[in-house]
Amino acid sequence: MKTERLTLRPLVASDVDELERLHADPEVMRFLDGGEPAGDFLTDGFLAAVETGTGRFAGWFEFEDAGAGTVELGYRLHREFWGRGYATEGGRALIARGFTTGGVERVFATTMAVNTGSRRVMEKCGLRYVRTFFLDWDEPLPGAEHGDVEYALTRQEWESR
């Protein structure tokens, strides 16, 4: 899948070094997974984001089936790609594809309430604030006392825009 500036493709084994470099950056991981990467990123639903003009690995996007026509949107980008609109560009493209050809009825995303950068991306992608919730962490990250937030967008809302 191509956007104006990104190529989104399945993650492959040769991306592992870039994934490790991405997840080793404490600023990237500041609001995520207890500061540690979790899960198998080489599965369906996770896509490498490659800068089309340079071929550089920018990070990854998640557009993973959560069941019942719902998918979870997520993203992680190397810091040198922050502030360029790549997260919004990739997120919007995945949402549009999900609603137009993917049979998706609802997209949601979550982050820590204090992660204002990610919240802005969610809003720019068209998702709306749904709720604040609190998780029980063995080793909570700074800011966890403010909870996590969920944003979402339904197909009907997307089509009405």
PAROTOR-912595 format. One record per residue: x, y, z of N, C-alpha, C in turn; chain; residue number from 1; residue in three letters. Coordinates in steps of 0.05 Angstrom, whole numbers, m for minus. Atoms other than C-alpha are relative to their C-alpha. Layout:
<sites>
<site n_east="X" n_north="Y" n_up="Z" ca_east="X" ca_north="Y" ca_up="Z" c_east="X" c_north="Y" c_up="Z" chaine="A" num="NUM" residu="Ala"/>
...
</sites>
This chain:
<sites>
<site n_east="17" n_north="m23" n_up="0" ca_east="0" ca_north="0" ca_up="0" c_east="18" c_north="25" c_up="0" chaine="A" num="1" residu="Met"/>
<site n_east="m16" n_north="m25" n_up="1" ca_east="27" ca_north="69" ca_up="m17" c_east="m17" c_north="24" c_up="7" chaine="A" num="2" residu="Lys"/>
<site n_east="12" n_north="m26" n_up="m5" ca_east="10" ca_north="137" ca_up="10" c_east="17" c_north="20" c_up="m15" chaine="A" num="3" residu="Thr"/>
<site n_east="m16" n_north="m21" n_up="14" ca_east="39" ca_north="203" ca_up="m14" c_east="30" c_north="m4" c_up="5" chaine="A" num="4" residu="Glu"/>
<site n_east="m29" n_north="1" n_up="m7" ca_east="105" ca_north="192" ca_up="23" c_east="9" c_north="m26" c_up="12" chaine="A" num="5" residu="Arg"/>
<site n_east="m6" n_north="25" n_up="m14" ca_east="102" ca_north="122" ca_up="53" c_east="m8" c_north="m24" c_up="m17" chaine="A" num="6" residu="Leu"/>
<site n_east="8" n_north="26" n_up="9" ca_east="101" ca_north="50" ca_up="30" c_east="m5" c_north="m17" c_up="25" chaine="A" num="7" residu="Thr"/>
<site n_east="7" n_north="17" n_up="m22" ca_east="65" ca_north="5" ca_up="79" c_east="m1" c_north="m29" c_up="m10" chaine="A" num="8" residu="Leu"/>
<site n_east="m2" n_north="28" n_up="9" ca_east="82" ca_north="m69" ca_up="72" c_east="3" c_north="m17" c_up="24" chaine="A" num="9" residu="Arg"/>
<site n_east="m3" n_north="18" n_up="m23" ca_east="83" ca_north="m130" ca_up="116" c_east="28" c_north="0" c_up="11" chaine="A" num="10" residu="Pro"/>
<site n_east="m26" n_north="3" n_up="m13" ca_east="139" ca_north="m134" ca_up="166" c_east="12" c_north="m27" c_up="m7" chaine="A" num="11" residu="Leu"/>
<site n_east="m13" n_north="25" n_up="6" ca_east="190" ca_north="m187" ca_up="149" c_east="25" c_north="m3" c_up="18" chaine="A" num="12" residu="Val"/>
<site n_east="m22" n_north="7" n_up="m18" ca_east="248" ca_north="m221" ca_up="185" c_east="24" c_north="20" c_up="m3" chaine="A" num="13" residu="Ala"/>
<site n_east="m23" n_north="m18" n_up="4" ca_east="299" ca_north="m173" ca_up="154" c_east="m6" c_north="28" c_up="13" chaine="A" num="14" residu="Ser"/>
<site n_east="6" n_north="m25" n_up="m14" ca_east="263" ca_north="m115" ca_up="191" c_east="8" c_north="m2" c_up="30" chaine="A" num="15" residu="Asp"/>
<site n_east="m4" n_north="4" n_up="m29" ca_east="283" ca_north="m144" ca_up="259" c_east="20" c_north="20" c_up="11" chaine="A" num="16" residu="Val"/>
<site n_east="m20" n_north="m19" n_up="m10" ca_east="345" ca_north="m100" ca_up="267" c_east="m12" c_north="28" c_up="3" chaine="A" num="17" residu="Asp"/>
<site n_east="13" n_north="m26" n_up="m2" ca_east="304" ca_north="m37" ca_up="253" c_east="m20" c_north="0" c_up="22" chaine="A" num="18" residu="Glu"/>
<site n_east="19" n_north="1" n_up="m22" ca_east="250" ca_north="m60" ca_up="301" c_east="14" c_north="2" c_up="27" chaine="A" num="19" residu="Leu"/>
<site n_east="m16" n_north="m1" n_up="m25" ca_east="302" ca_north="m71" ca_up="355" c_east="10" c_north="28" c_up="5" chaine="A" num="20" residu="Glu"/>
<site n_east="m10" n_north="m28" n_up="m3" ca_east="332" ca_north="m2" ca_up="342" c_east="m23" c_north="18" c_up="8" chaine="A" num="21" residu="Arg"/>
<site n_east="24" n_north="m16" n_up="m6" ca_east="262" ca_north="29" ca_up="344" c_east="m8" c_north="m4" c_up="30" chaine="A" num="22" residu="Leu"/>
<site n_east="9" n_north="6" n_up="m27" ca_east="244" ca_north="m6" ca_up="409" c_east="21" c_north="4" c_up="21" chaine="A" num="23" residu="His"/>
<site n_east="m21" n_north="m6" n_up="m19" ca_east="311" ca_north="10" ca_up="441" c_east="1" c_north="30" c_up="7" chaine="A" num="24" residu="Ala"/>
<site n_east="0" n_north="m28" n_up="m4" ca_east="296" ca_north="84" ca_up="438" c_east="m19" c_north="7" c_up="24" chaine="A" num="25" residu="Asp"/>
<site n_east="17" n_north="m5" n_up="m23" ca_east="271" ca_north="105" ca_up="507" c_east="m22" c_north="21" c_up="m5" chaine="A" num="26" residu="Pro"/>
<site n_east="21" n_north="m20" n_up="6" ca_east="233" ca_north="165" ca_up="479" c_east="m22" c_north="m12" c_up="m16" chaine="A" num="27" residu="Glu"/>
<site n_east="21" n_north="14" n_up="15" ca_east="196" ca_north="121" ca_up="429" c_east="m17" c_north="m17" c_up="19" chaine="A" num="28" residu="Val"/>
<site n_east="14" n_north="18" n_up="m18" ca_east="178" ca_north="73" ca_up="485" c_east="m11" c_north="13" c_up="25" chaine="A" num="29" residu="Met"/>
<site n_east="7" n_north="m15" n_up="m24" ca_east="163" ca_north="127" ca_up="537" c_east="m28" c_north="m6" c_up="11" chaine="A" num="30" residu="Arg"/>
<site n_east="27" n_north="4" n_up="m8" ca_east="88" ca_north="114" ca_up="538" c_east="m11" c_north="m28" c_up="m7" chaine="A" num="31" residu="Phe"/>
<site n_east="9" n_north="26" n_up="12" ca_east="87" ca_north="42" ca_up="513" c_east="10" c_north="m24" c_up="15" chaine="A" num="32" residu="Leu"/>
<site n_east="m7" n_north="27" n_up="m8" ca_east="87" ca_north="m29" ca_up="538" c_east="19" c_north="m1" c_up="24" chaine="A" num="33" residu="Asp"/>
<site n_east="m18" n_north="0" n_up="m23" ca_east="119" ca_north="m13" ca_up="605" c_east="28" c_north="6" c_up="m7" chaine="A" num="34" residu="Gly"/>
<site n_east="m27" n_north="m6" n_up="9" ca_east="178" ca_north="13" ca_up="566" c_east="14" c_north="m22" c_up="m15" chaine="A" num="35" residu="Gly"/>
<site n_east="m12" n_north="24" n_up="13" ca_east="190" ca_north="m55" ca_up="534" c_east="m19" c_north="m8" c_up="m23" chaine="A" num="36" residu="Glu"/>
<site n_east="17" n_north="10" n_up="22" ca_east="166" ca_north="m81" ca_up="466" c_east="m14" c_north="m26" c_up="8" chaine="A" num="37" residu="Pro"/>
<site n_east="15" n_north="25" n_up="m6" ca_east="113" ca_north="m135" ca_up="472" c_east="m13" c_north="m10" c_up="m26" chaine="A" num="38" residu="Ala"/>
<site n_east="15" n_north="12" n_up="22" ca_east="84" ca_north="m183" ca_up="422" c_east="18" c_north="m7" c_up="m24" chaine="A" num="39" residu="Gly"/>
<site n_east="m14" n_north="9" n_up="25" ca_east="104" ca_north="m213" ca_up="355" c_east="m9" c_north="19" c_up="m22" chaine="A" num="40" residu="Asp"/>
<site n_east="7" n_north="m20" n_up="20" ca_east="107" ca_north="m157" ca_up="304" c_east="1" c_north="m12" c_up="m29" chaine="A" num="41" residu="Phe"/>
<site n_east="m1" n_north="13" n_up="26" ca_east="119" ca_north="m206" ca_up="246" c_east="m25" c_north="m16" c_up="m6" chaine="A" num="42" residu="Leu"/>
<site n_east="25" n_north="14" n_up="4" ca_east="46" ca_north="m225" ca_up="243" c_east="m19" c_north="18" c_up="m17" chaine="A" num="43" residu="Thr"/>
<site n_east="19" n_north="m16" n_up="14" ca_east="m14" ca_north="m202" ca_up="203" c_east="m9" c_north="23" c_up="17" chaine="A" num="44" residu="Asp"/>
<site n_east="10" n_north="m24" n_up="m15" ca_east="m38" ca_north="m133" ca_up="223" c_east="22" c_north="20" c_up="5" chaine="A" num="45" residu="Gly"/>
<site n_east="m22" n_north="m19" n_up="m4" ca_east="31" ca_north="m102" ca_up="229" c_east="14" c_north="5" c_up="m26" chaine="A" num="46" residu="Phe"/>
<site n_east="m11" n_north="m7" n_up="26" ca_east="61" ca_north="m64" ca_up="171" c_east="24" c_north="18" c_up="4" chaine="A" num="47" residu="Leu"/>
<site n_east="m23" n_north="m18" n_up="0" ca_east="130" ca_north="m33" ca_up="160" c_east="m8" c_north="26" c_up="m14" chaine="A" num="48" residu="Ala"/>
<site n_east="3" n_north="m26" n_up="13" ca_east="128" ca_north="41" ca_up="143" c_east="27" c_north="8" c_up="m11" chaine="A" num="49" residu="Ala"/>
<site n_east="m25" n_north="m6" n_up="14" ca_east="182" ca_north="56" ca_up="92" c_east="m3" c_north="27" c_up="m14" chaine="A" num="50" residu="Val"/>
<site n_east="1" n_north="m26" n_up="14" ca_east="196" ca_north="127" ca_up="68" c_east="5" c_north="m5" c_up="m29" chaine="A" num="51" residu="Glu"/>
<site n_east="m2" n_north="7" n_up="28" ca_east="183" ca_north="122" ca_up="m6" c_east="24" c_north="12" c_up="m14" chaine="A" num="52" residu="Thr"/>
<site n_east="m21" n_north="m13" n_up="14" ca_east="233" ca_north="173" ca_up="m29" c_east="28" c_north="m10" c_up="6" chaine="A" num="53" residu="Gly"/>
<site n_east="m27" n_north="8" n_up="m9" ca_east="292" ca_north="146" ca_up="11" c_east="3" c_north="m30" c_up="5" chaine="A" num="54" residu="Thr"/>
<site n_east="m1" n_north="28" n_up="m6" ca_east="274" ca_north="74" ca_up="26" c_east="7" c_north="m5" c_up="30" chaine="A" num="55" residu="Gly"/>
<site n_east="m7" n_north="3" n_up="m28" ca_east="288" ca_north="87" ca_up="100" c_east="m24" c_north="m11" c_up="16" chaine="A" num="56" residu="Arg"/>
<site n_east="20" n_north="12" n_up="m18" ca_east="250" ca_north="46" ca_up="152" c_east="m8" c_north="22" c_up="20" chaine="A" num="57" residu="Phe"/>
<site n_east="10" n_north="m21" n_up="m17" ca_east="207" ca_north="98" ca_up="188" c_east="m11" c_north="m11" c_up="26" chaine="A" num="58" residu="Ala"/>
<site n_east="13" n_north="11" n_up="m23" ca_east="172" ca_north="51" ca_up="236" c_east="m21" c_north="m21" c_up="m9" chaine="A" num="59" residu="Gly"/>
<site n_east="21" n_north="19" n_up="7" ca_east="109" ca_north="8" ca_up="236" c_east="m27" c_north="11" c_up="7" chaine="A" num="60" residu="Trp"/>
<site n_east="28" n_north="m5" n_up="m6" ca_east="34" ca_north="12" ca_up="236" c_east="m13" c_north="m27" c_up="7" chaine="A" num="61" residu="Phe"/>
<site n_east="17" n_north="23" n_up="m7" ca_east="m15" ca_north="m36" ca_up="267" c_east="m28" c_north="6" c_up="m10" chaine="A" num="62" residu="Glu"/>
<site n_east="28" n_north="m1" n_up="8" ca_east="m83" ca_north="m48" ca_up="236" c_east="m11" c_north="m28" c_up="4" chaine="A" num="63" residu="Phe"/>
<site n_east="4" n_north="28" n_up="m7" ca_east="m101" ca_north="m111" ca_up="272" c_east="m29" c_north="m6" c_up="7" chaine="A" num="64" residu="Glu"/>
<site n_east="27" n_north="9" n_up="m4" ca_east="m167" ca_north="m148" ca_up="273" c_east="m5" c_north="m5" c_up="30" chaine="A" num="65" residu="Asp"/>
<site n_east="7" n_north="4" n_up="m28" ca_east="m199" ca_north="m144" ca_up="342" c_east="m26" c_north="m15" c_up="3" chaine="A" num="66" residu="Ala"/>
<site n_east="24" n_north="15" n_up="0" ca_east="m261" ca_north="m183" ca_up="322" c_east="m25" c_north="18" c_up="m5" chaine="A" num="67" residu="Gly"/>
<site n_east="26" n_north="m13" n_up="4" ca_east="m333" ca_north="m165" ca_up="303" c_east="2" c_north="26" c_up="m17" chaine="A" num="68" residu="Ala"/>
<site n_east="m2" n_north="m23" n_up="17" ca_east="m312" ca_north="m117" ca_up="248" c_east="16" c_north="24" c_up="11" chaine="A" num="69" residu="Gly"/>
<site n_east="m15" n_north="m21" n_up="m13" ca_east="m267" ca_north="m77" ca_up="294" c_east="30" c_north="m5" c_up="m4" chaine="A" num="70" residu="Thr"/>
<site n_east="m29" n_north="2" n_up="2" ca_east="m193" ca_north="m63" ca_up="283" c_east="13" c_north="21" c_up="19" chaine="A" num="71" residu="Val"/>
<site n_east="m16" n_north="m18" n_up="m16" ca_east="m140" ca_north="m31" ca_up="327" c_east="21" c_north="13" c_up="m17" chaine="A" num="72" residu="Glu"/>
<site n_east="m20" n_north="m16" n_up="13" ca_east="m98" ca_north="25" ca_up="298" c_east="23" c_north="6" c_up="20" chaine="A" num="73" residu="Leu"/>
<site n_east="m23" n_north="m7" n_up="m16" ca_east="m28" ca_north="33" ca_up="326" c_east="23" c_north="9" c_up="m18" chaine="A" num="74" residu="Gly"/>
<site n_east="m23" n_north="m9" n_up="15" ca_east="38" ca_north="63" ca_up="304" c_east="24" c_north="6" c_up="18" chaine="A" num="75" residu="Tyr"/>
<site n_east="m25" n_north="m6" n_up="m14" ca_east="110" ca_north="71" ca_up="325" c_east="19" c_north="10" c_up="m22" chaine="A" num="76" residu="Arg"/>
<site n_east="m19" n_north="m11" n_up="20" ca_east="159" ca_north="115" ca_up="287" c_east="26" c_north="8" c_up="14" chaine="A" num="77" residu="Leu"/>
<site n_east="m26" n_north="m10" n_up="m10" ca_east="233" ca_north="130" ca_up="296" c_east="m3" c_north="30" c_up="4" chaine="A" num="78" residu="His"/>
<site n_east="3" n_north="m29" n_up="m7" ca_east="241" ca_north="199" ca_up="327" c_east="6" c_north="18" c_up="m23" chaine="A" num="79" residu="Arg"/>
<site n_east="m6" n_north="m18" n_up="22" ca_east="272" ca_north="228" ca_up="264" c_east="m23" c_north="3" c_up="m20" chaine="A" num="80" residu="Glu"/>
<site n_east="24" n_north="m2" n_up="17" ca_east="204" ca_north="217" ca_up="231" c_east="m24" c_north="14" c_up="14" chaine="A" num="81" residu="Phe"/>
<site n_east="21" n_north="m13" n_up="m15" ca_east="163" ca_north="251" ca_up="285" c_east="m4" c_north="28" c_up="m10" chaine="A" num="82" residu="Trp"/>
<site n_east="6" n_north="m28" n_up="7" ca_east="129" ca_north="317" ca_up="270" c_east="m2" c_north="5" c_up="m30" chaine="A" num="83" residu="Gly"/>
<site n_east="1" n_north="m3" n_up="29" ca_east="126" ca_north="304" ca_up="195" c_east="m27" c_north="m8" c_up="m12" chaine="A" num="84" residu="Arg"/>
<site n_east="27" n_north="8" n_up="9" ca_east="54" ca_north="280" ca_up="192" c_east="m2" c_north="m29" c_up="m10" chaine="A" num="85" residu="Gly"/>
<site n_east="0" n_north="27" n_up="10" ca_east="74" ca_north="208" ca_up="175" c_east="m20" c_north="m18" c_up="15" chaine="A" num="86" residu="Tyr"/>
<site n_east="19" n_north="17" n_up="m16" ca_east="33" ca_north="177" ca_up="232" c_east="m29" c_north="5" c_up="m10" chaine="A" num="87" residu="Ala"/>
<site n_east="27" n_north="m7" n_up="9" ca_east="m29" ca_north="215" ca_up="209" c_east="m4" c_north="m11" c_up="m29" chaine="A" num="88" residu="Thr"/>
<site n_east="2" n_north="9" n_up="28" ca_east="m16" ca_north="199" ca_up="135" c_east="m5" c_north="m30" c_up="m1" chaine="A" num="89" residu="Glu"/>
<site n_east="3" n_north="29" n_up="0" ca_east="m8" ca_north="124" ca_up="148" c_east="m26" c_north="m8" c_up="13" chaine="A" num="90" residu="Gly"/>
<site n_east="25" n_north="7" n_up="m14" ca_east="m66" ca_north="121" ca_up="197" c_east="m24" c_north="6" c_up="m17" chaine="A" num="91" residu="Gly"/>
<site n_east="23" n_north="m7" n_up="18" ca_east="m114" ca_north="157" ca_up="150" c_east="m3" c_north="m20" c_up="m23" chaine="A" num="92" residu="Arg"/>
<site n_east="1" n_north="19" n_up="23" ca_east="m95" ca_north="111" ca_up="92" c_east="m10" c_north="m27" c_up="9" chaine="A" num="93" residu="Ala"/>
<site n_east="10" n_north="26" n_up="m10" ca_east="m106" ca_north="48" ca_up="134" c_east="m30" c_north="1" c_up="6" chaine="A" num="94" residu="Leu"/>
<site n_east="28" n_north="m3" n_up="m6" ca_east="m172" ca_north="74" ca_up="159" c_east="m17" c_north="0" c_up="m25" chaine="A" num="95" residu="Ile"/>
<site n_east="15" n_north="m1" n_up="25" ca_east="m196" ca_north="91" ca_up="89" c_east="m2" c_north="m27" c_up="m13" chaine="A" num="96" residu="Ala"/>
<site n_east="0" n_north="27" n_up="13" ca_east="m175" ca_north="23" ca_up="62" c_east="m18" c_north="m19" c_up="16" chaine="A" num="97" residu="Arg"/>
<site n_east="17" n_north="17" n_up="m16" ca_east="m209" ca_north="m12" ca_up="121" c_east="m29" c_north="5" c_up="m4" chaine="A" num="98" residu="Gly"/>
<site n_east="28" n_north="m6" n_up="3" ca_east="m274" ca_north="24" ca_up="112" c_east="m10" c_north="m4" c_up="m29" chaine="A" num="99" residu="Phe"/>
<site n_east="9" n_north="2" n_up="27" ca_east="m276" ca_north="21" ca_up="36" c_east="2" c_north="m28" c_up="m11" chaine="A" num="100" residu="Thr"/>
<site n_east="m3" n_north="27" n_up="12" ca_east="m250" ca_north="m49" ca_up="21" c_east="5" c_north="m22" c_up="20" chaine="A" num="101" residu="Thr"/>
<site n_east="m8" n_north="20" n_up="m20" ca_east="m234" ca_north="m84" ca_up="86" c_east="m23" c_north="m10" c_up="18" chaine="A" num="102" residu="Gly"/>
<site n_east="22" n_north="9" n_up="m16" ca_east="m303" ca_north="m94" ca_up="115" c_east="1" c_north="9" c_up="29" chaine="A" num="103" residu="Gly"/>
<site n_east="m3" n_north="m10" n_up="m27" ca_east="m284" ca_north="m54" ca_up="177" c_east="m25" c_north="17" c_up="7" chaine="A" num="104" residu="Val"/>
<site n_east="22" n_north="m16" n_up="m10" ca_east="m341" ca_north="m25" ca_up="219" c_east="8" c_north="21" c_up="20" chaine="A" num="105" residu="Glu"/>
<site n_east="m9" n_north="m18" n_up="m21" ca_east="m301" ca_north="8" ca_up="274" c_east="30" c_north="m2" c_up="3" chaine="A" num="106" residu="Arg"/>
<site n_east="m29" n_north="m2" n_up="m5" ca_east="m229" ca_north="31" ca_up="285" c_east="3" c_north="12" c_up="27" chaine="A" num="107" residu="Val"/>
<site n_east="m6" n_north="m13" n_up="m25" ca_east="m202" ca_north="45" ca_up="354" c_east="30" c_north="0" c_up="5" chaine="A" num="108" residu="Phe"/>
<site n_east="m28" n_north="m2" n_up="m7" ca_east="m136" ca_north="65" ca_up="384" c_east="1" c_north="8" c_up="30" chaine="A" num="109" residu="Ala"/>
<site n_east="m3" n_north="m7" n_up="m28" ca_east="m111" ca_north="73" ca_up="455" c_east="29" c_north="10" c_up="5" chaine="A" num="110" residu="Thr"/>
<site n_east="m26" n_north="m10" n_up="m9" ca_east="m54" ca_north="109" ca_up="490" c_east="m3" c_north="10" c_up="28" chaine="A" num="111" residu="Thr"/>
<site n_east="2" n_north="m13" n_up="m26" ca_east="m36" ca_north="138" ca_up="557" c_east="m12" c_north="28" c_up="m3" chaine="A" num="112" residu="Met"/>
<site n_east="13" n_north="m26" n_up="1" ca_east="m77" ca_north="200" ca_up="573" c_east="21" c_north="22" c_up="m3" chaine="A" num="113" residu="Ala"/>
<site n_east="m20" n_north="m21" n_up="1" ca_east="m12" ca_north="240" ca_up="580" c_east="15" c_north="1" c_up="m27" chaine="A" num="114" residu="Val"/>
<site n_east="m14" n_north="1" n_up="25" ca_east="12" ca_north="221" ca_up="510" c_east="m14" c_north="19" c_up="m20" chaine="A" num="115" residu="Asn"/>
<site n_east="14" n_north="m20" n_up="17" ca_east="m12" ca_north="285" ca_up="476" c_east="7" c_north="m2" c_up="m29" chaine="A" num="116" residu="Thr"/>
<site n_east="m7" n_north="3" n_up="28" ca_east="26" ca_north="273" ca_up="412" c_east="m16" c_north="m22" c_up="m14" chaine="A" num="117" residu="Gly"/>
<site n_east="16" n_north="21" n_up="11" ca_east="m8" ca_north="207" ca_up="399" c_east="m29" c_north="6" c_up="m1" chaine="A" num="118" residu="Ser"/>
<site n_east="28" n_north="m8" n_up="m1" ca_east="m75" ca_north="235" ca_up="419" c_east="m6" c_north="19" c_up="m24" chaine="A" num="119" residu="Arg"/>
<site n_east="3" n_north="m18" n_up="23" ca_east="m66" ca_north="290" ca_up="367" c_east="m2" c_north="m15" c_up="m26" chaine="A" num="120" residu="Arg"/>
<site n_east="0" n_north="17" n_up="25" ca_east="m51" ca_north="238" ca_up="313" c_east="m27" c_north="m13" c_up="m2" chaine="A" num="121" residu="Val"/>
<site n_east="26" n_north="13" n_up="0" ca_east="m114" ca_north="200" ca_up="332" c_east="m22" c_north="19" c_up="m10" chaine="A" num="122" residu="Met"/>
<site n_east="20" n_north="m20" n_up="7" ca_east="m156" ca_north="263" ca_up="326" c_east="3" c_north="8" c_up="m29" chaine="A" num="123" residu="Glu"/>
<site n_east="m4" n_north="m7" n_up="28" ca_east="m124" ca_north="282" ca_up="259" c_east="m8" c_north="m22" c_up="m19" chaine="A" num="124" residu="Lys"/>
<site n_east="9" n_north="23" n_up="16" ca_east="m141" ca_north="212" ca_up="234" c_east="m31" c_north="m2" c_up="0" chaine="A" num="125" residu="Cys"/>
<site n_east="29" n_north="0" n_up="m1" ca_east="m214" ca_north="227" ca_up="251" c_east="m12" c_north="m15" c_up="23" chaine="A" num="126" residu="Gly"/>
<site n_east="11" n_north="14" n_up="m23" ca_east="m220" ca_north="186" ca_up="314" c_east="m8" c_north="20" c_up="22" chaine="A" num="127" residu="Leu"/>
<site n_east="10" n_north="m17" n_up="m21" ca_east="m259" ca_north="215" ca_up="372" c_east="5" c_north="m13" c_up="27" chaine="A" num="128" residu="Arg"/>
<site n_east="m3" n_north="10" n_up="m28" ca_east="m248" ca_north="209" ca_up="447" c_east="m24" c_north="m16" c_up="8" chaine="A" num="129" residu="Tyr"/>
<site n_east="21" n_north="17" n_up="m10" ca_east="m289" ca_north="152" ca_up="476" c_east="m1" c_north="m1" c_up="30" chaine="A" num="130" residu="Val"/>
<site n_east="0" n_north="4" n_up="m29" ca_east="m266" ca_north="142" ca_up="547" c_east="28" c_north="1" c_up="11" chaine="A" num="131" residu="Arg"/>
<site n_east="m25" n_north="3" n_up="m15" ca_east="m211" ca_north="143" ca_up="599" c_east="m4" c_north="m25" c_up="17" chaine="A" num="132" residu="Thr"/>
<site n_east="1" n_north="24" n_up="m16" ca_east="m196" ca_north="77" ca_up="633" c_east="26" c_north="m4" c_up="14" chaine="A" num="133" residu="Phe"/>
<site n_east="m24" n_north="4" n_up="m16" ca_east="m146" ca_north="52" ca_up="684" c_east="7" c_north="m30" c_up="0" chaine="A" num="134" residu="Phe"/>
<site n_east="m11" n_north="27" n_up="0" ca_east="m103" ca_north="m10" ca_up="678" c_east="17" c_north="m4" c_up="25" chaine="A" num="135" residu="Leu"/>
<site n_east="m16" n_north="7" n_up="m24" ca_east="m68" ca_north="m46" ca_up="735" c_east="27" c_north="m10" c_up="m9" chaine="A" num="136" residu="Asp"/>
<site n_east="m27" n_north="7" n_up="9" ca_east="7" ca_north="m46" ca_up="720" c_east="17" c_north="m8" c_up="24" chaine="A" num="137" residu="Trp"/>
<site n_east="m19" n_north="7" n_up="m21" ca_east="59" ca_north="m81" ca_up="762" c_east="21" c_north="22" c_up="4" chaine="A" num="138" residu="Asp"/>
<site n_east="m19" n_north="m23" n_up="m1" ca_east="108" ca_north="m25" ca_up="745" c_east="m11" c_north="22" c_up="m18" chaine="A" num="139" residu="Glu"/>
<site n_east="13" n_north="m21" n_up="16" ca_east="67" ca_north="35" ca_up="722" c_east="20" c_north="20" c_up="m10" chaine="A" num="140" residu="Pro"/>
<site n_east="m16" n_north="m21" n_up="12" ca_east="99" ca_north="86" ca_up="676" c_east="m8" c_north="26" c_up="12" chaine="A" num="141" residu="Leu"/>
<site n_east="7" n_north="m27" n_up="m9" ca_east="102" ca_north="159" ca_up="697" c_east="m24" c_north="10" c_up="m16" chaine="A" num="142" residu="Pro"/>
<site n_east="24" n_north="m10" n_up="12" ca_east="34" ca_north="189" ca_up="682" c_east="m23" c_north="m20" c_up="0" chaine="A" num="143" residu="Gly"/>
<site n_east="21" n_north="21" n_up="0" ca_east="m4" ca_north="123" ca_up="690" c_east="m23" c_north="7" c_up="18" chaine="A" num="144" residu="Ala"/>
<site n_east="21" n_north="m8" n_up="m19" ca_east="m43" ca_north="154" ca_up="747" c_east="m23" c_north="16" c_up="m14" chaine="A" num="145" residu="Glu"/>
<site n_east="20" n_north="m14" n_up="16" ca_east="m80" ca_north="194" ca_up="693" c_east="m16" c_north="m18" c_up="m18" chaine="A" num="146" residu="His"/>
<site n_east="15" n_north="20" n_up="15" ca_east="m103" ca_north="130" ca_up="659" c_east="8" c_north="m1" c_up="m30" chaine="A" num="147" residu="Gly"/>
<site n_east="m2" n_north="4" n_up="28" ca_east="m107" ca_north="109" ca_up="587" c_east="m25" c_north="11" c_up="m13" chaine="A" num="148" residu="Asp"/>
<site n_east="24" n_north="m10" n_up="14" ca_east="m154" ca_north="136" ca_up="534" c_east="m4" c_north="m17" c_up="m25" chaine="A" num="149" residu="Val"/>
<site n_east="8" n_north="13" n_up="25" ca_east="m192" ca_north="104" ca_up="477" c_east="m12" c_north="20" c_up="m18" chaine="A" num="150" residu="Glu"/>
<site n_east="12" n_north="m16" n_up="21" ca_east="m209" ca_north="139" ca_up="412" c_east="m11" c_north="m20" c_up="m20" chaine="A" num="151" residu="Tyr"/>
<site n_east="12" n_north="18" n_up="19" ca_east="m253" ca_north="109" ca_up="358" c_east="m14" c_north="15" c_up="m22" chaine="A" num="152" residu="Ala"/>
<site n_east="14" n_north="m10" n_up="23" ca_east="m286" ca_north="120" ca_up="291" c_east="m15" c_north="m23" c_up="m12" chaine="A" num="153" residu="Leu"/>
<site n_east="16" n_north="21" n_up="13" ca_east="m343" ca_north="81" ca_up="260" c_east="m1" c_north="6" c_up="m30" chaine="A" num="154" residu="Thr"/>
<site n_east="3" n_north="m3" n_up="29" ca_east="m354" ca_north="69" ca_up="186" c_east="m21" c_north="22" c_up="m6" chaine="A" num="155" residu="Arg"/>
<site n_east="21" n_north="m19" n_up="5" ca_east="m418" ca_north="110" ca_up="190" c_east="10" c_north="28" c_up="5" chaine="A" num="156" residu="Gln"/>
<site n_east="m11" n_north="m26" n_up="m5" ca_east="m382" ca_north="169" ca_up="221" c_east="19" c_north="9" c_up="m22" chaine="A" num="157" residu="Glu"/>
<site n_east="m19" n_north="m5" n_up="21" ca_east="m327" ca_north="164" ca_up="169" c_east="m14" c_north="7" c_up="m26" chaine="A" num="158" residu="Trp"/>
<site n_east="15" n_north="m6" n_up="25" ca_east="m376" ca_north="162" ca_up="111" c_east="m15" c_north="26" c_up="1" chaine="A" num="159" residu="Glu"/>
<site n_east="15" n_north="m25" n_up="m2" ca_east="m414" ca_north="222" ca_up="137" c_east="18" c_north="25" c_up="m2" chaine="A" num="160" residu="Ser"/>
<site n_east="m18" n_north="m23" n_up="2" ca_east="m352" ca_north="266" ca_up="133" c_east="5" c_north="9" c_up="m28" chaine="A" num="161" residu="Arg"/>
</sites>
